[in-house]
Amino acid sequence: MTINRRALLRTGLLSTAALPLTTSTGCATLMDLLSGIVKEPNLSLRSFKITKTTLSSFSVSMVALLKNPNPFGFKLDGLDWLVNLAGGQAAKGRSPGGIALKPKGVSETQLDIEFNIARTAAAIIELIEKRSVPLGINATGHLSANKYKFDIPAKYETRLPMPTLPTFAVPRFAVRSAGLSGISFAVEPLVKNTNGFDIDIDRFDFNVKLGGREVLKNKSIKNLKVARGKSERVPFEFDVSLGEVGLTVAQLATNPRLNWEIGANLKSGLLDLPFTQKGRVNI
């Protein structure tokens, strides 16, 4: 008996009632129904590109490429994706469908993915301390032809370069003026960003000690940006009385030097980064 391949294709794609159903995934699988006749479409992930980076998150762009070797078309009903970073799940999502896959044609769709490096500041810092970590993106395309639906998997693996933490220094801690009423100081902390992207700083908090005594607490500077590969000065000023630092005019005259200590906390996204620096200033 001779089987008419064209008639069988037509029957399989247009007349669902004439073919048995399989229930391994809850719906009919076209590959099961027409095994040996229908060639499986191919899904691949390509053109991996990092579009945005912060100290705690990434945005990447990819192209999902669909190839259909068959003489009839399909429709992409959706594309599920899952991001695995350093062995843990970082994000998952779904891209909308509606793309028509033409007979013997190639279609592509943009895949834009955003994810946090980790969920806690401690975990983020642990990953940042590594130069790069393994990244895997798993995608599943959901295709349909008439009433039949089936899934096509694809995977992309690479290593993701980690950002570096900013560095902190206090190159200037100086006296602006000194007198019987007290002392005025000018301080210029410096934040250095060695990354290839800008760092948004939500808040910078400073505590200052002079001679072992806390004279300034929770001095806050908000909404700063440190450009990529640049250093940014974060100047501030404050005044103290001689009594606040436990000095008299006579003591200041005989020993016009004070030890200082700055404790700073930089907040950027999910990260809180503490810094400390000490020095000595001439009054």
N, C-alpha and C positions, 0 to 999 in steps of 0.2 A: 504494500500500500504506500503510495507517495503522498507526503505531507506538503501542502502548499504553504510555504513560509510566509508569503505576503498575506494570505488569508488568516493564518494563525496570529500574525502580528495584529492584524485588524481586529480579530476577535478578542485578543487579550487586552487591547487598549480601549476598545469602544464598547464592548459588551461584557460588563462585569458579572452579570448574572450567570453567564455560561461557564465561569471558572471557579474552582474551589478556593476557599480562603484559608490562610494560615494565621495562627494566633500567637506566634512567638513574641511579637511586640504589640499585640492588641489590634493590629490591622494587617491587611494583605500586604505581602512583600512582592514587589514586581520581579525581583530576581528569582524568587521561588516559583512564581507562576510561569515565567518565561525563560527558565534556565536554559542556556545554550543558544538562545535566540537573541535576547537583548544583551547588549554590551553595557557593562556598568559604567556610568559617568564617573569622572575623576574630579576630586576636590583637592586643591593644594593651597597652602598659605605661603605668600611671597612678599617681597619688598618691605621687610621689617625696618621701621624707622622710628627713632625716639623723637617726639615732637615737643615735649615739655618735661622738665624735671624740676623737682624741688628737693629739699632735704629729706622729705618723707613720702614723696609720691612720684609716679611716672605716668606719662601719657604716651602711647605708641600708636602708630598707624600701620596697617597691613593691607594687602590685597588678597582676597579670597578668589581663586581662579577656578572656574568650573568648565570642564570639557565634556561635551556630549558626542559620542561617536555614532549614535543611533540616527536612523532616518525619520525620527519623530521627536517632538519636543517635550520638555518638562517645565515645571514651574518650581522655583525655589520658594518654599513656604516660610523659611526662616533659617537663621544660623545661630546655634548656641555656641558659646565659647567659655573656656575655663582657663584661668591663669594660675600656674604653679610656680612659686618663687622659692628657691632654696629648699625644696621639698615640702613646702606648705602651700595651701590654697590662698591666693592673694585676692582673687576676684572672679566673678562669673557674670555672664549677661547674655543677652540675645539681641541680635541684629534683625531688623524687619525683613520680611520676604517680599514677594511680588515680582521677582525677577524672572523673566521668561528665558529659558534655556532652549535656543533654537536647534532644530535638527542639524546634526553634524556641525555644531557651532561651539563657540567659546564665549563665555560671559565672565565678567568680573564684578566684584562689589567691594566697596571700601569697608574696612573693619577698624573702627576707632575704639581703643581700649584705655581706660584709666584705672589705676590701682595704687593703693598704698603699699609701701615696702613692708610694713607690719602694722599691728594694731596697738602696740604700746611703744612708748619712747625707748624703753630698755631694749626691746627687740629690734627697733630701728637702728639704734646705735651699734648693736652687736653685728648687724649686717653691713652697716656703713664701714665698720672697721676692716671688712674684707675688700679687696680690690674689685672683685666681681663675684657674682653668684649665678648658679644655673637658673635659666628661665625656660619654662615649657608652656606652650599655648596649644590647647586641644580644642578643636572645632568640630561640630557636627552639622552638616547641611541636611535639611529636611526637604526632600523632593517629592513631587507628585505628578502622576500622569493619569488623567481621568480620576477614578476613585481610588487608585492604588497609590500608596505612600511608602517610602523607604528612606533610610538615613545613610549618609556617606560621611565617614570620619576623615579627619586630617590632623596632622600634628606638626608643630614647628618648635625647634629647640635651639637655644643660643645661650650665651653668657651675657648677663646684664652688668655693665660697669656701674659701680656704686659711687655716689657723690662723696665728697670729702667734707668734714666738718670745718667750719670757719675757725680761724685762730684769733686770739685776743691778746692785746698788749696795751700798756699805758706808757707811751713814750713821753708824755708831758703831765707832770703834777707840779704845779708852780704856785707861788704866792703872788697874788695881784696887789695886795696892800696889807700892811700890818700897823696896828696902833694900840692905844690904850683900850679902845672899845672891843678889839678883836682882830681876827685875821680873815681875809678873803682869799679863796683859792680858785684856781682855774684848772680843770682836769680835761684831758683829751684822750679818752680811750680810743683804740684803733681796732677795727674788725677787718680781717682779711679774708677774701673769698677766692679760693683757687679753682673753683669750678667753672665750667663752660656755660653757666646759666646764672641769672640774677638770684639773689637770696632775699626774700621778703622777711623782714623781722617784725613780728607783731608787737613785741614789747621788749625793752631793755631795762632791767631793774639794777640799781646800784646801792650798795651799802659801803660806807666809808668809816674807817677807824683811824684816829690820830693818837699816837702815844698809847695805844692799846684801848682807847675809849671810843665807843661808837658815837660819831657826831652827825652822821647822815644815814637815814634808813629809808629804803624803798623809793629812792629817787627814780622816777620812771620816765623813759623816753619811748614814744610809740611810733609805729608805722614808718619804719625805715626800710630802705632798699640798698643792698650792697651789690653793685654791678659785677658781672662775671669778670674774674681775673683782676679785680680791683680791691683797694683798701678804702674803708670809709671811716672818717673821724666822727666821734659821737661826743662833742664837747658839752660840758656843763660847768656851772659855777656854784659855790656855796660859801656861806659865812659861818664862823664860829667865834664864840667869846673865849677869852683866856681861861675862864672858869670851866668851860666845857671840856677843855683838854688838860685841866688840872695844873695850870701854870700861873705864875705871877709875872709881873713885868721884870722883876729882878732875875727870876729863873730864866726867862726868855732871853735876857741880855747876856747871861753867862753861858747858856747852852742853846744857841739859836737853831737847833735842828730837831726835827720831829720824825719819828717813824710813821709811815702811813701804810694802810692796807685797804685794797678795794676788793669787795666780793660782788661779782656781777652775775646776772642770770639772763641769758638770751632765750626768748621764746619765739619759735618759728614753726607754725603748724602744730604738729603733735609733739614737737621736741622742746624740752627745757634743757638748756646747756649752761651749766655753771662754770664760772671762771674766777680765779683769784690771782692777785698780784700784789707784791709788797715792795716798798722802797723807802727812801729817806729824803726829806725836803729841808732846804735851808730857809729859815724865816727872815 
